[in-house]
Amino acid sequence: MKSLQRGALRRPVFFLAIAVVAATACYSSDYHRTTAANVSLLSDMSDKLADYCRTYFKLDDRQLSSEEMGEFYYAFNKANAFSSSTPRESSLRSHRDFVKLLNAYEQFAHAADAYRLGGKSNPAVLASLLSQHDQVRHLAGKVTEDLRGEPN
């Protein structure tokens, strides 16, 4: 009876271990598709952030809140976590360019947030932010191109 009880206690751990291995394998074996999805997310969020910069973070008649800025950081954190989980792909050009994209996006998001918190519109700062947005878009295109040239 005791061996049956011990076996019953081990079963959940066994199934949990299988689930973790399967999830990890699926996550890393689907590198190209997941990378493309993250590139699309960062690109879209960069476009949205650039639009907010152009309107000086106005939504209707109110200023965009710090809580609403969280979606831009969430996109970065999600993509960064994925990148960190793909060490086997670090030698791929797409991975190296994806890391550059992450860095550019992070800098853009922080600079845009600082601009929002600055309290007043500034054409020179806006021009710099839009240039950073252009860099994010360029790098997103580069990663997409890299992915097309790599075997799946």
C-alpha positions in Angstrom: 0.0 0.0 0.0 2.8 2.4 0.8 4.4 1.9 -2.6 1.1 2.8 -4.2 0.9 6.0 -2.2 4.5 6.9 -3.1 3.7 6.3 -6.7 0.6 8.5 -6.5 2.7 11.3 -5.0 5.4 11.1 -7.7 2.8 11.1 -10.6 2.0 14.9 -10.4 5.7 15.7 -10.3 6.3 13.4 -13.3 3.5 15.1 -15.3 4.7 18.5 -14.3 8.2 17.7 -15.5 6.9 16.5 -18.8 4.8 19.6 -19.2 7.8 21.9 -18.5 10.0 20.0 -21.0 7.2 20.0 -23.6 6.6 23.8 -23.2 10.3 24.5 -23.4 10.7 22.4 -26.5 7.7 24.0 -28.2 8.9 27.5 -27.2 12.4 27.0 -28.6 11.6 24.8 -31.6 9.2 27.5 -32.8 11.9 30.2 -32.8 11.1 31.6 -36.2 7.4 32.0 -35.8 7.7 33.4 -32.2 10.5 35.8 -33.2 8.3 37.0 -36.1 5.4 37.5 -33.7 7.5 39.5 -31.3 8.9 41.6 -34.1 5.4 42.4 -35.2 4.4 43.3 -31.6 7.4 45.6 -31.1 6.9 47.2 -34.4 3.2 47.8 -33.8 3.8 49.1 -30.3 6.5 51.4 -31.6 4.1 52.8 -34.2 1.5 53.4 -31.5 4.1 55.1 -29.2 5.2 57.3 -32.1 1.6 58.4 -32.7 1.3 59.2 -29.0 4.5 61.2 -29.2 3.1 63.2 -32.1 0.0 64.1 -30.1 2.1 64.8 -27.0 0.4 61.8 -25.3 -3.1 63.3 -25.5 -6.1 60.9 -25.5 -9.2 63.0 -26.2 -8.7 65.8 -23.7 -6.5 64.0 -21.2 -2.9 63.1 -20.8 -1.9 59.4 -21.2 -1.3 58.0 -17.7 1.7 56.1 -16.4 -0.4 53.0 -16.1 -1.3 53.2 -19.8 2.4 53.4 -20.6 2.7 50.0 -19.1 1.6 48.3 -22.3 4.8 49.5 -24.0 7.0 48.1 -21.3 5.0 44.9 -21.3 5.8 44.4 -25.0 9.5 44.8 -24.3 9.5 42.5 -21.3 7.6 39.8 -23.2 10.0 40.0 -26.2 13.1 40.2 -23.9 12.0 37.1 -22.0 11.6 35.2 -25.3 15.0 36.3 -26.4 16.6 35.2 -23.2 15.0 31.8 -23.6 16.7 31.2 -27.0 20.4 30.8 -26.2 20.8 28.0 -28.8 19.8 30.5 -31.5 22.2 33.2 -30.4 24.5 32.6 -33.3 21.8 33.3 -35.9 21.8 36.7 -37.6 18.1 37.1 -36.8 18.8 36.6 -33.1 21.6 39.2 -33.1 19.4 41.7 -34.9 16.5 40.9 -32.7 18.7 41.9 -29.7 19.5 45.1 -31.4 15.8 45.7 -32.0 15.1 45.0 -28.3 17.7 47.6 -27.3 16.4 50.2 -29.8 12.8 49.7 -28.7 13.7 49.9 -25.0 15.6 53.1 -25.5 12.7 54.6 -27.5 10.1 53.6 -24.9 12.1 55.1 -22.1 12.9 58.3 -24.0 9.2 58.7 -25.0 8.2 58.2 -21.4 10.6 60.8 -20.2 9.3 63.2 -22.9 5.7 62.5 -21.6 6.8 63.2 -18.0 8.7 66.4 -19.1 5.6 68.5 -19.0 5.8 70.3 -22.3 6.0 69.6 -26.0 9.4 70.1 -27.6 9.9 69.9 -31.4 13.6 68.9 -31.2 12.9 66.1 -28.7 9.9 64.9 -30.8 12.2 64.8 -33.9 14.7 62.7 -31.9 12.0 60.3 -30.8 10.6 59.9 -34.3 14.2 59.1 -35.4 14.3 56.4 -32.7 11.0 55.1 -34.0 12.5 54.9 -37.5 15.4 52.9 -36.2 13.0 50.4 -34.5 11.1 50.0 -37.8 14.4 49.5 -39.7 15.6 46.9 -37.3 12.2 45.1 -37.3 12.5 44.9 -41.1 16.0 43.6 -40.8 15.0 40.8 -38.4 12.1 39.9 -40.7 14.5 39.7 -43.7 16.9 37.6 -41.6 14.2 35.1 -40.7 13.3 34.7 -44.4 16.9 33.8 -45.2 17.3 31.2 -42.4 16.1 27.6 -42.5 13.2 26.9 -40.2 
